[in-house]
Amino acid sequence: MNRFRPIVHLGPIVTAVLYFCFAFLALDLTQGVDGIATVWPPSGILLAALLMTKRGRVPYYIAAAAVGSVAANLTADVSPGVAIILTIANMTESALASWLLRGRREPQPGFTQPAEIGRFCTAAVIAAGASACTATVGTLFSGGPQFAISWFLTDLLGMLLVTPLILMASDAVRNRNPDIAVRRRDLVLLLGLVTVVTTGVFMQSGYPVLFLPLVALLAATFWLGPIGAAAGVLIMAVIGTALTADGQGPIMLVHRDPGRMALFLQFYLLVMLGTALPLAALLATRNRLIREVGESNRLLRMAERTARLGHWSLDAVREKLMWSPEVFRLYGLPVGEVPGLEGAIAAYHPDDRARVAAFIEALTTSDDPGGSEFAFEARLVNPDGTVRHVVSHGHADRAPDGTLIALFGVVQDVSDRVRAAEALEAARAAAETAADTDQLTGLASRRRALRVLDEAMSAAQDGSQPLSVAIFDVDHFKQVNDQYGHLVGDEVLCRVAQAAVGASRHDDLVGRLGGEEFVLLLPGADEATAMAVAERVRSAIEASDRTAGARFTGEVPHVTISIGVALLDGVTDVSATQLLNRADRALYDAKRSGRNRMRLAA
């Protein structure tokens, strides 16, 4: 199926129809000086359409509006030549204002910020001035300066009154701008109030009460924002123009000349708009800031809950403490009245309380301008006994002479971090213990035995004390594993370890180097002592099959050991490795000599 893009867009057609209808209505209902209407709504309608449409479609809208403009002027008995000239002036005006507002790719004005209103009003004044000059020159200055002023004010009011209202209504329908969102009931009530007050004022000519509509307009502006300001002034323009043209209203007390009355009404409407619209923008800015602050506070509270962090401040002048909700949670208290500085300090752990109090006291009494930043870590004790580890960071605000004005800080719950660090330290200690202990026999591991040997050799050399080392292993241990299996072999190694520990001295260290090989460190042992202890160990292991405890089940193999002993002997340039090698060579000498014996290294 072929798809055809529509050649004609409805936007320009609708704009042309609206332009014609409002132009005809303005010319028919109220005539100003030289046939110029008091307010020219078509200018505002066309400018709003140009600001809302795509740039490429702007010429179509201008051409369509030009047709509507010529038709309206011809209907009002304006000559074709003048109708064309006036249409050119009107089209130039809207095109110029649109270009000024969109030419630099500026965003469409939302009328909720003073800068947006200033930018729009500037463009409208320039465009209305250019249009007035074009119309005055085009009509060969037939109307004079009064014609130019009337044209300028009429078109300016049309843009200032109608365009903002259309743009804001469009944003409200599309929910594009929260600053102009209003409730329908409020809109009807307040704009109804403006209508009633304005009608009452302009239906009488006995009292100069033109200020009363301003009161209703300000009420609509306060509650409805920019939409209330623009719609309220437009209502005042319609009612005031119609009743003034009918010969009614307080303006009759000022002037009776139609031209002067039209100019007075135009200036009156400009003053109303100049009062209400900037006020509405300021109120919208205030409301937006309130929302942003509220959103920031909400996000701050979420962040504080997530990070378990609260903020606090201390007014040193009034001695008043302020907490955020998260600080109450850290203290284990319901959100409410802050307990005061003394109560806050009393909540710390007894072991930390004096330190925290001294810290705060130093901050509050010091006059050092440089002592601004501070941080401390302590423990809080909640009413239910829960202990929280917290870190507090902050800043001291001081006067030029160093006098403390206030303290500002944050406090964070770091209990998880502290517990994790404690668990990590416990795991590290457990790992260290595991690494230092042989898992099978419970003796010192090779790593620990070598470390202790280094320490013992250093102490012995510094104090000129004797030190002996013995290395022993189980004779024919491979046959035990082959005949009885590795489980029995492991039981034999445990039996050997127990016997060796039982036969050694209190300060001696028995360690397992690996497999069936063990080491015996004998601090302070000379040759005689070392040989005596080694013999005791050898004998105990040889007799261990007769004294095996309940752990060893089934048949208990009889085993013996061979031992090699080496003495440090006051030598200072011997390393641990060299000393062990000497003991190892003595061990192999014992094995070659028939096993189940000991040998002293040469």
C-alpha positions in Angstrom: 0.0 0.0 0.0 1.3 3.4 -0.9 1.5 6.0 1.8 1.1 9.7 0.9 2.2 12.5 3.1 -0.4 15.2 3.4 0.3 18.2 1.3 -1.8 20.6 3.4 -1.2 21.0 7.2 -4.0 22.1 9.4 -1.9 24.4 11.5 -1.6 27.3 9.0 -5.3 27.0 8.1 -6.4 27.1 11.8 -4.0 30.1 12.3 -5.6 31.9 9.3 -9.1 31.3 10.6 -8.2 32.5 14.1 -6.4 35.5 12.8 -9.4 36.6 10.7 -11.9 36.0 13.5 -10.0 37.9 16.2 -9.0 40.7 13.8 -12.6 41.1 12.7 -13.8 41.0 16.3 -11.2 43.6 17.4 -12.0 46.0 14.6 -15.8 45.6 15.0 -16.1 45.8 18.8 -13.7 48.6 19.7 -12.2 51.2 17.4 -9.3 53.3 18.5 -7.7 56.3 16.9 -7.8 56.1 13.0 -9.5 52.7 13.0 -6.7 51.0 15.1 -8.1 48.6 17.8 -7.1 49.1 21.4 -5.7 45.5 21.6 -4.7 43.5 18.6 -5.0 39.8 19.7 -4.1 38.4 16.2 -0.5 39.5 16.7 -0.2 37.4 19.8 -2.0 34.4 18.1 0.4 34.4 15.2 3.5 34.9 17.3 2.5 31.9 19.5 1.9 29.8 16.4 5.3 30.7 15.0 7.1 29.9 18.3 5.4 26.5 18.6 5.8 25.3 15.0 8.9 23.9 13.2 11.2 26.5 11.6 10.5 25.1 8.1 6.8 25.7 8.4 7.0 29.4 9.5 6.5 30.8 5.9 3.3 28.8 5.6 1.9 30.2 8.8 2.8 33.8 7.8 1.3 33.4 4.4 -2.0 31.9 5.8 -2.2 34.7 8.5 -1.6 37.3 5.8 -4.7 36.0 3.9 -6.7 36.3 7.1 -5.4 39.8 7.8 -6.3 41.1 4.4 -9.7 39.5 4.6 -10.4 41.1 8.0 -9.3 44.5 6.9 -11.3 44.4 3.7 -14.4 43.3 5.8 -13.9 46.4 7.9 -14.1 48.6 4.8 -10.3 49.2 4.6 -9.1 49.9 1.1 -7.2 47.0 -0.6 -3.9 49.0 -0.8 -4.0 50.0 2.9 -5.1 46.5 3.9 -2.0 45.1 2.2 0.3 47.6 3.8 -1.2 47.0 7.3 -0.9 43.2 6.7 2.8 43.6 5.7 3.4 45.5 8.9 1.6 42.8 11.0 3.4 39.9 9.3 6.8 41.7 9.7 6.1 42.2 13.3 5.4 38.5 14.1 8.2 37.2 11.9 10.7 39.6 13.6 9.6 38.7 17.1 9.8 35.0 16.3 13.3 35.4 14.8 14.5 37.4 17.8 13.2 34.7 20.2 14.4 31.7 18.2 17.1 33.1 15.9 19.9 32.1 18.3 18.3 28.7 19.1 17.1 30.1 22.4 14.5 27.9 24.1 10.8 28.9 23.9 10.1 31.3 26.7 8.2 29.7 29.6 7.4 32.9 31.5 8.4 31.4 34.8 11.7 33.2 35.2 12.3 37.0 35.1 15.0 36.5 32.4 12.5 34.8 30.1 10.0 37.6 30.6 12.6 40.2 29.9 13.7 38.4 26.7 10.2 38.1 25.5 9.2 41.7 26.3 12.3 43.0 24.6 11.6 41.1 21.4 7.9 42.3 21.5 8.9 45.9 21.9 11.4 45.8 19.0 8.9 44.0 16.8 6.0 46.3 17.6 8.2 49.3 17.0 9.3 48.0 13.6 5.6 47.2 12.7 4.5 50.7 13.8 7.2 52.3 11.6 6.3 50.1 8.6 2.5 51.0 9.0 3.2 54.7 9.4 5.6 54.9 6.4 3.3 52.7 4.3 0.3 55.0 4.9 2.4 58.0 4.1 2.3 59.3 7.7 -1.4 60.0 7.3 -2.1 59.3 10.9 0.9 61.2 12.3 2.7 60.4 15.6 -0.5 59.5 17.4 -1.2 56.7 14.8 2.3 55.3 15.3 2.0 55.3 19.1 -1.5 53.8 19.0 -0.3 51.1 16.6 2.7 50.3 18.7 0.8 50.0 21.9 -2.0 48.0 20.3 0.2 45.4 18.7 2.5 45.3 21.8 -0.4 44.5 24.0 -1.6 41.9 21.6 1.7 40.0 21.9 2.2 40.6 25.6 -1.3 39.5 26.5 -2.1 36.7 24.1 1.2 34.9 23.3 2.2 34.1 26.9 -1.2 32.7 27.6 -1.3 30.4 24.6 2.3 29.1 25.2 1.6 28.5 28.9 -1.7 26.8 28.1 0.0 24.6 25.6 2.7 23.6 28.2 0.0 23.0 30.9 -1.9 20.7 28.5 1.2 18.7 27.7 2.5 18.7 31.4 5.8 20.2 30.2 6.2 22.8 32.9 5.4 22.0 36.5 5.7 25.7 37.4 2.4 26.5 35.6 0.4 23.5 36.7 -2.8 24.7 38.4 -6.0 23.1 39.7 -9.1 23.7 37.5 -11.2 24.7 40.4 -8.8 27.4 41.5 -8.5 28.6 37.9 -12.3 29.1 37.6 -12.7 30.7 41.0 -9.8 33.2 40.8 -10.3 34.2 37.1 -14.0 34.5 38.0 -13.0 36.9 40.8 -11.0 39.0 38.3 -14.0 39.0 35.9 -16.5 40.1 38.5 -14.3 42.8 40.0 -13.2 44.2 36.6 -16.8 44.2 35.4 -18.0 46.0 38.5 -15.3 48.6 38.2 -15.8 49.3 34.5 -19.6 49.3 34.6 -19.6 52.4 36.7 -18.2 55.9 36.0 -18.7 57.6 39.3 -15.6 56.5 41.3 -11.9 56.3 40.2 -11.4 52.7 41.5 -9.1 51.4 38.8 -6.9 49.9 41.6 -9.5 47.3 42.6 -8.9 45.0 39.6 -5.3 45.0 40.5 -6.2 43.4 43.9 -8.1 40.6 42.2 -5.3 40.2 39.7 -2.6 39.9 42.4 -4.7 37.2 44.1 -5.0 35.3 40.8 -1.2 35.8 40.3 -0.3 34.5 43.8 -2.4 31.4 43.6 -2.3 30.5 39.8 1.2 31.8 38.9 2.0 33.0 35.4 -1.2 31.6 33.9 -3.2 33.6 36.4 -1.3 36.8 35.6 -1.6 36.5 31.8 -5.2 35.3 31.8 -6.2 37.9 34.4 -4.8 40.9 32.4 -6.4 39.5 29.2 -9.8 39.4 30.9 -9.3 43.0 32.1 -8.3 44.0 28.6 -11.4 42.4 27.0 -13.9 43.8 29.7 -12.2 47.2 29.9 -12.0 47.7 26.2 -15.6 46.7 25.5 -17.1 48.8 28.3 -14.8 51.8 27.7 -15.8 51.7 24.0 -19.4 51.6 25.2 -18.9 54.8 27.1 -18.6 53.3 30.6 -15.9 53.0 33.2 -13.7 55.1 35.5 -11.6 56.2 32.5 -14.5 58.6 31.7 -13.5 60.5 34.7 -10.0 61.1 33.2 -10.7 61.7 29.5 -13.6 62.1 27.2 -11.6 62.1 24.0 -11.7 58.5 22.4 -8.1 58.6 21.4 -6.9 59.6 24.8 -9.1 57.1 26.5 -7.7 54.3 24.3 -4.1 55.4 25.1 -4.9 55.6 28.8 -6.5 52.1 28.8 -3.5 50.7 26.9 -1.0 52.1 29.5 -3.3 50.9 32.3 -3.2 47.3 30.9 0.6 47.5 30.4 1.0 48.6 34.0 -1.2 45.7 35.1 0.8 43.2 33.0 4.1 44.7 34.1 3.1 44.3 37.7 1.6 40.8 37.6 3.8 38.8 35.1 7.2 39.6 36.8 5.6 38.9 40.2 4.3 35.5 38.9 7.8 34.7 37.6 9.3 35.5 40.9 6.7 33.3 42.7 7.3 30.5 40.2 11.1 30.8 40.9 10.4 30.7 44.6 8.2 27.6 44.3 10.7 25.9 42.0 13.5 26.6 44.6 11.3 25.2 47.3 10.7 22.1 45.3 14.4 21.8 44.5 15.4 22.2 48.1 12.8 19.7 49.1 14.0 17.2 46.5 17.6 17.9 47.6 16.7 17.3 51.2 14.9 14.0 50.2 17.9 12.9 48.3 20.2 13.9 51.1 18.1 11.9 53.6 18.2 8.9 51.2 22.0 9.3 50.8 22.4 9.6 54.6 20.4 6.5 55.3 22.3 4.5 52.6 25.7 5.7 53.9 24.6 5.6 57.6 25.8 9.2 57.8 24.2 12.2 59.5 25.0 15.8 59.8 25.0 18.1 62.8 25.8 21.6 63.8 26.5 23.4 67.1 25.7 27.1 67.4 28.4 28.3 69.8 26.7 31.6 70.4 23.3 30.2 71.5 24.8 26.8 72.5 22.2 25.1 70.4 22.8 21.7 68.9 21.1 20.5 65.7 20.9 16.9 64.4 19.7 15.5 61.1 17.3 12.4 61.4 20.1 10.0 60.7 22.0 11.3 63.8 19.1 10.4 65.9 19.2 6.9 64.5 22.9 6.5 65.2 22.2 7.5 68.8 19.3 5.1 68.9 16.8 7.8 69.7 13.5 8.8 68.1 13.6 11.9 65.9 12.6 14.8 68.1 14.3 17.2 70.5 18.1 17.1 70.5 19.3 16.1 74.0 21.9 18.9 74.1 25.6 18.9 74.0 26.1 17.3 77.4 23.6 14.6 76.6 25.2 14.0 73.2 28.7 13.5 74.9 27.2 11.3 77.6 26.0 8.9 75.0 29.6 8.0 74.1 31.3 4.9 75.6 32.8 5.6 79.1 36.2 4.9 77.8 35.8 7.5 75.0 33.7 10.0 76.7 36.4 12.1 78.4 38.4 12.2 75.1 35.4 13.4 73.1 34.5 16.0 75.8 38.1 17.3 75.8 38.1 17.4 72.1 34.9 19.5 71.9 36.1 21.7 74.8 39.4 22.4 72.9 37.4 23.4 69.8 35.1 25.7 71.6 37.7 27.4 73.8 40.5 27.7 71.2 41.0 31.1 69.4 43.3 29.7 66.7 41.8 30.7 63.4 43.8 27.9 61.7 42.2 25.1 63.7 39.2 24.8 61.5 39.1 21.2 60.4 38.6 18.4 62.9 38.0 14.6 63.0 37.7 12.0 65.7 36.6 8.4 66.1 34.8 7.0 69.1 32.0 4.6 70.2 28.4 5.4 70.8 26.3 3.4 73.3 22.6 3.2 72.4 19.9 3.0 75.1 19.5 -0.7 74.2 23.2 -1.3 74.8 24.2 -1.5 71.1 27.7 -0.1 70.6 28.3 1.8 67.4 31.7 2.9 66.1 31.4 6.3 64.6 33.7 8.8 62.8 32.9 12.5 63.0 34.4 15.0 60.6 33.7 18.7 60.6 34.6 22.3 60.3 34.8 25.1 62.9 33.5 28.5 61.7 35.4 31.2 63.5 35.3 35.0 63.6 38.4 36.9 62.4 39.6 37.1 66.0 39.4 33.3 66.3 36.2 33.3 68.4 34.1 30.2 67.6 30.8 30.9 65.9 29.6 27.4 65.0 30.7 23.8 64.5 29.5 21.9 61.4 30.1 18.2 61.0 29.0 14.8 59.8 29.0 11.6 61.8 29.1 8.2 60.1 28.5 4.7 61.4 31.6 2.7 60.7 30.7 -0.3 62.9 30.7 -2.6 59.9 34.1 -1.4 58.8 35.5 -1.9 62.4 33.9 -5.3 62.7 35.3 -6.3 59.3 38.7 -5.1 60.3 38.5 -7.0 63.6 37.3 -10.1 61.7 40.2 -9.7 59.2 42.7 -9.3 62.0 41.2 -12.5 63.7 41.4 -14.3 60.4 45.0 -13.1 59.9 45.9 -14.3 63.4 44.2 -17.6 62.8 46.1 -17.9 59.5 49.3 -17.0 61.2 48.6 -19.7 63.9 47.7 -22.2 61.2 50.8 -21.4 59.3 52.9 -21.8 62.4 51.4 -25.2 63.4 51.8 -28.5 61.7 48.2 -29.7 61.0 48.9 -33.4 61.6 51.0 -33.5 64.7 50.3 -30.1 66.3 54.0 -29.3 66.5 55.6 -26.1 65.3 55.6 -26.0 61.5 58.8 -25.7 59.5 58.1 -22.0 59.0 57.8 -21.3 62.7 60.7 -23.6 63.7 63.0 -21.8 61.3 61.8 -18.4 62.5 62.4 -19.4 66.2 65.8 -20.8 65.3 66.8 -17.4 63.7 65.6 -15.6 66.9 67.4 -18.1 69.2 70.6 -17.9 67.3 70.6 -14.1 67.4 69.9 -14.1 71.2 72.6 -16.8 71.8 75.2 -14.9 69.7 74.4 -11.5 71.4 74.6 -13.1 74.9 77.3 -15.6 74.1 75.0 -18.4 75.2 75.2 -22.0 73.9 72.5 -23.3 71.5 72.0 -26.8 70.1 69.9 -28.1 67.3 68.9 -31.7 66.7 67.3 -33.2 63.6 65.8 -36.7 63.8 63.6 -38.8 61.5 61.8 -42.2 61.8 63.9 -45.2 60.8 62.4 -47.2 57.9 59.3 -45.1 57.8 58.5 -46.0 54.2 58.2 -49.6 55.3 55.6 -48.6 57.9 53.5 -46.9 55.2 53.9 -49.8 52.8 53.0 -52.4 55.4 50.4 -50.7 57.4 49.1 -47.9 55.2 49.3 -44.1 55.4 46.7 -43.7 58.1 48.7 -45.8 60.4 51.8 -44.0 59.3 50.1 -40.7 60.3 49.3 -42.2 63.7 53.0 -43.2 64.1 54.1 -39.6 63.3 51.7 -38.2 65.9 53.0 -40.8 68.5 56.5 -39.8 67.7 55.6 -36.1 68.1 54.0 -36.7 71.5 56.9 -38.7 72.8 59.4 -36.1 71.6 57.5 -33.2 73.3 57.2 -35.3 76.5 60.9 -36.0 76.6 62.2 -32.5 75.9 62.6 -29.6 78.3 60.1 -26.9 78.9 61.9 -24.3 76.8 62.8 -26.6 74.0 60.8 -26.5 70.7 59.9 -29.6 68.8 58.9 -28.9 65.1 58.2 -31.0 62.1 60.3 -30.1 59.0 58.3 -32.3 56.7 57.5 -36.0 56.1 59.0 -38.1 58.9 61.7 -35.5 59.6 61.6 -33.4 62.9 63.7 -30.7 64.5 64.5 -30.1 68.1 65.7 -26.6 69.2 67.6 -26.6 72.5 68.3 -23.0 73.7 71.1 -22.7 76.4 72.1 -26.4 75.9 75.8 -27.2 75.7 77.1 -30.5 74.3 76.4 -32.5 77.4 72.9 -31.2 77.9 72.0 -31.5 74.2 73.2 -35.1 74.0 71.3 -36.0 77.2 68.0 -34.5 75.9 68.5 -36.1 72.5 69.1 -39.5 74.1 65.9 -39.0 76.2 63.9 -38.2 73.1 65.3 -41.3 71.3 64.5 -43.6 74.2 61.0 -42.2 74.6 60.1 -42.7 71.0 61.6 -46.2 71.0 59.4 -47.1 73.9 56.3 -45.2 72.6 54.6 -48.4 71.1 54.2 -49.7 74.6 52.7 -46.4 75.9 50.5 -45.5 73.0 47.3 -43.7 74.1 43.7 -44.3 73.2 44.1 -42.3 69.9 46.2 -45.1 68.4 43.9 -48.1 67.5 44.7 -51.5 66.1 48.3 -52.8 65.8 50.9 -50.2 66.8 54.1 -50.5 64.8 57.4 -50.4 66.7 59.6 -47.6 65.4 62.9 -46.0 66.3 64.6 -42.7 65.3 68.1 -41.5 64.3 69.3 -38.2 65.6 72.0 -35.7 64.5 73.0 -32.9 66.9 74.9 -29.7 66.1 76.1 -27.0 68.6 76.3 -23.3 67.8 79.4 -23.3 70.1 79.8 -19.5 70.3 80.5 -19.1 66.6 79.1 -15.8 65.4 79.3 -16.2 61.6 77.2 -19.3 61.3 73.7 -19.1 59.7 70.7 -21.1 60.6 70.9 -23.0 57.3 74.5 -23.9 58.0 73.7 -25.1 61.6 70.8 -27.2 60.3 73.1 -28.7 57.6 75.6 -29.7 60.2 72.9 -31.4 62.2 71.5 -33.1 59.1 75.0 -34.5 58.2 75.2 -35.9 61.8 71.8 -37.5 61.3 72.9 -39.3 58.1 76.0 -40.4 60.0 73.8 -42.0 62.6 71.8 -43.8 59.9 74.9 -45.1 58.3 76.1 -46.3 61.7 73.0 -48.6 62.0 70.1 -46.3 63.0 68.4 -45.9 66.3 71.3 -43.9 67.6 72.5 -40.3 67.7 75.6 -38.5 66.5 77.2 -35.1 67.3 78.2 -33.0 64.4 82.0 -32.5 64.2 
